[in-house]
Structure formats: C-alpha cells, structure tokens
C-alpha cells in the first residue's frame, strides 16, 4: 500500500510542479524511471502509466516556455551527438528489414532523448544539478535496499529474477554507474545527516552488485574505484576512507562471490573458457562476421537478435555487449555518435578539472569527478551486456554536460576569476614522506 501511495504522490507532484518549472517535472520523471514502481511494488501498483502522465505534463510545460534555454556552451556537441544518433536510428528504421523491431528501438531512445533535452535546457544552476544527483542516488539506493531486504530474507531475487524485466547483469550496470555518483556526492555533502544517508546508499548498492553475481559489474566496480582514487584530492582522510571501503567490499564479498568472479579467467582442458565467457566470445565473432557484410548501415536497429537466430543461436540472442551490438546494428556512423556521446562528456569533464580555479564552488570539480568515474565504470560493464535503454548512464552524462554548461555561464558572468594562479596549473610533484608527528602522503597527478 505504501508503494501505491508514494507513486500517486510522486505523480501528482510531478504534474503540479511542472507548472512551476519543467525541470521539476523532469526530476519526478527520473525518479519514476529509476524506481519503476510497477516492478518495485508489483503487489500494489498495476499499470497506471504514471511516467507517461508526468512526461506529458513536463513536455507541455517545456513547449509552452519555448523549449528552455539552448545556450548550451560546451555541452552543445554532446547534445548534437545524442540527437544525431537518434536521427541515424530513425533513418535506419525507415529502411529496416523488420520495421516493428526498428521502430521499437527508436521509441525506446525517444523516451530517453526527450527528457534529456528537457533536462539540459532547463537546468539553471548548481542547485538543480545537485537535485538531479540526489534523485539518482536515492532512487537507486532504495531499489538496492529492497533487493538487500529480499536477499537477507532468504531469496536472491536480484540474481534469479532481476528487476523490471532486466536480468541481474543489466540491473547491476545501473548500480555500478550510481556508485560513482554516490561516492563523490558524499564527498561534496557537508551535513552529517546527508553523509549518513549517502553512506547507507553506497553500502546497499555495493552489496547488491556483489550478490548480483555479475562479473562484468564487479570488474567495472573495481575499475571505477581505482579511477575514483586518482581523481580525488589526496589527503590522509581520503586514504583512510578508501581503506575502509576496500575492507568493507572484501567483507561483503563472500567465498561464493569471489569464486564466481575468478572463474571468469579459468580455462578448461580443451583451452576454452568457462561456458558463459566462451559463449560471449563466440557471439562476438559472429557479430564481427555480420558487421563486415555492411559496416556503414549495419543490419538495422534491434536486428541482431534476428540475425543471431538465423546463425543458429537459440537461447542467447543479444550480443552481450552494448558497444559491439550497437556497431553491428547501426554501423560505423552509429557507434561513433553513440560512444562519442559518452566519451565527449568524459573528455570535457577531464578538461574542465584542469581549468577550475580555487575560488569556484567545489561542486564543479566533484560533479566532473563523479561523471568520469561513473561513466568509465559504465563503459567497462556495458562491454558484457546489451541494454541501450538503461536510463541511468544518460542521466549521469546529463550531470556532466550540465556542469560544463553551468560553469561556462558562470565564467561568462565573471562569477570567479580564472586568471589567478592555481595548483592545477603546476607540474605534478612527488613529495617524500617526512616524519613530523603526523602522516605525510605523496601527491599524485594533476587532479588531486
């Protein structure tokens, strides 16, 4: 019953707040997209099309206000790549062998692109960006909390059933992405209560990744943690935090988790890898053969499962790699725009980190760091599963693009002087440890 009440309340707030600003409706839409009430509270929430209702109010308000502010600055090319990929998929759908499959793909991407455009054109300041980050973390944190409750209740629902029609591997990708956002939001938050809430969310998310038994997600989590380590400012407190986090991860990862992860690298006596890993390699080889037949247009949006069936695959039809399947289905132009969308966000965030002056609000640096860490983890995890309609990575990319846009607007207004000397302009220095009664740690890199 609580789920139904919350869903109705969130829908009402999304519709009513859209009258004030389309961005508030966008936040409600993001919350519904991540929580997926009909799957999370399936016993009480049935149908209702709540997301559609909020989306209609959000888009109506956005159109009435002239489609927001299109002064996108450094985020302009990011948006153009996303729109370009959607248009390319639209063109391919018009000439596809199986129009129903292709148009379903275009429809799914439209449900992500339109809210993305509303968000990027209605974000006004740092406060809006923080609100989006909090919505992402809290919603995914609550989903992970529910998965933990079911796990400790004696049934690993996430592993055996998945969530909202997605299997354990697909769901775990979203958790990996949000973990990076939660960590840097934790560092940026000053209030102890906020830090406590975020710490709880991170614990639930990390444990959910582990008992999902998704080896790709575990590998991506490890890479994301390493990237985060080199992105944060190096202080004794941060070193201690990483030590505590590593100890917690090792404690939460029981023998079964460690054993399943290590089987990824094992080979049988015939020289083949474990069955799941070997099937992926075989599938990717077939994808390569299909790609060579038409590297420009591809086989069509959402058409690889059809080609896989024709090649003799029965149980597994998806390519189990977002990047490989997108390349096969949309050709070289499609993957260049699709992967370029994420890579450009990461590149712009790295560039911005080297420019931010000391007097600028800490959010700019922390938002860039969370975007880089989260999307790098996503890049790794998405190599092992196909799920182009997963919303979380797009919203995290929106966080990075929005930060770049707001920073450039603030810079144009003269909110801070970027000409002053800044430690980021200096060459990296390695300081030896000095015994002075307190620990001294070496400083690495240019983004400490």
NORNOR-V86168 format. One line per field, one symbol per residue. burial: 1 if it has 9 or more other C-alpha atoms within 8 Angstrom, else 0. A space follows every 50 residues. Layout:
BEGIN
burial: ???
END
This chain:
BEGIN
burial: 00110011011011111110111111111111111111011101100001 10111011101110001100011110011011111101110110010010 11101101110110111111111001011011111111111111101101 10000111100110011111111111111111111101000001100110 11011111111111111111101110110111010101100100000010 00100011011001001000001100110100110011011001101111 11111001100010001111111111111111111011111101110111 01110110000001111111111111111111111100001111111111 111111111110000110000001000000000000001010110111
END
